[in-house]
Amino acid sequence: MFNRRERQALLCLTAALIVGSGAALVDYWSPHSLEEFRVLRAAVAVEPTAVELEPEWVDLNRASAIELQRLPAIGPKTAAQIVDYRRRQGPFSRVEDLLKVRGIGAATLEKLHPFLRIE
């Protein structure tokens, strides 16, 4: 059925599957036991993503969804809702109009206010 090389390959793949599954189970049941094998984020140089970049300020009427995601408390869904609201209702006349967007409340607006401008 299988020649010798194929049996060896299947045996190696099966062993790797069993070892990997065992490690996954150990990690699931006892997350701290495999800590030394994890790649620590601080140990690896990673370029910041669009979300991790420190925001400066954003023109609320011109910002894309990606630019809006750089703001604190704004994820992809909220950014899309802001862009959609602006497309349907027209440009914002003041920053406080952002409260009309679903998902933006007073607390979120307070966090965003220093980063938003209307031009």
C-alpha positions in Angstrom: 0.0 0.0 0.0 2.6 2.6 1.1 6.3 2.3 0.4 8.9 2.8 3.1 9.4 6.5 2.6 5.7 7.2 2.6 5.2 5.3 5.9 8.1 7.3 7.4 6.5 10.6 6.2 3.1 9.6 7.6 4.8 8.6 10.9 6.6 11.9 11.2 3.4 13.9 10.3 1.4 11.9 12.8 4.0 12.5 15.5 4.1 16.2 14.8 0.3 16.3 15.0 0.2 14.5 18.3 3.0 16.7 19.8 1.3 19.9 18.5 -2.1 18.8 19.8 -0.6 17.9 23.2 1.1 21.3 23.4 -2.2 23.0 22.5 -4.1 21.1 25.2 -1.4 21.9 27.8 -1.6 25.6 26.8 -5.4 25.5 27.0 -5.6 23.9 30.4 -2.6 25.5 32.0 -1.7 28.7 30.0 1.3 29.7 32.1 3.2 26.4 31.8 4.4 27.1 28.3 5.2 30.8 28.9 8.9 30.4 28.1 8.0 29.2 24.5 5.9 32.1 23.7 7.2 35.0 21.6 7.0 38.1 23.7 5.8 41.1 21.9 8.4 43.3 23.6 11.1 41.0 22.4 10.2 41.2 18.7 10.5 44.5 16.7 7.1 45.0 15.1 6.1 48.0 13.0 3.1 49.7 14.4 -0.2 49.2 12.5 -2.6 51.9 11.6 -4.5 51.4 14.8 -1.4 51.6 17.0 -0.1 54.9 15.6 -0.5 57.8 17.9 -3.2 60.1 16.5 -2.6 63.8 15.9 -5.8 65.3 14.7 -8.3 64.4 12.1 -10.6 66.4 9.9 -14.0 64.7 10.6 -15.4 65.6 7.2 -12.4 64.3 5.2 -11.0 61.4 7.2 -11.2 57.9 5.7 -12.3 54.9 7.8 -8.6 53.9 8.2 -7.7 57.4 9.5 -10.6 57.3 11.9 -9.4 54.0 13.3 -6.3 55.7 14.6 -8.4 57.6 17.1 -9.0 56.2 20.6 -12.1 54.1 21.0 -12.8 53.9 17.3 -12.7 50.5 15.7 -13.5 49.4 12.2 -17.2 49.2 12.7 -17.5 52.6 14.3 -15.3 54.2 11.7 -17.5 52.7 9.0 -20.6 54.1 10.7 -19.1 57.6 10.8 -18.2 57.5 7.1 -21.6 56.1 6.3 -23.4 58.8 8.4 -21.3 61.5 6.7 -22.1 60.1 3.3 -25.9 59.9 4.0 -26.3 63.1 6.0 -23.6 65.4 4.6 -20.6 66.9 6.3 -20.5 67.5 10.0 -20.9 71.2 11.0 -19.4 70.7 14.5 -17.6 68.0 16.4 -20.6 67.5 18.7 -22.6 66.3 15.7 -20.7 63.0 16.1 -23.1 62.1 18.9 -25.7 61.5 16.2 -23.7 58.5 15.0 -24.8 55.2 16.4 -22.2 53.9 18.9 -20.8 57.3 19.8 -21.8 58.5 23.2 -20.7 61.4 25.4 -17.8 59.5 27.0 -16.5 58.5 23.6 -16.8 62.0 22.3 -14.9 63.3 25.3 -12.0 61.0 24.4 -12.1 61.9 20.8 -12.6 65.7 21.1 -8.9 66.6 21.3 -8.2 64.8 18.1 -11.1 66.1 15.9 -11.4 69.2 13.8 -13.9 70.5 11.3 -12.4 72.3 8.3 
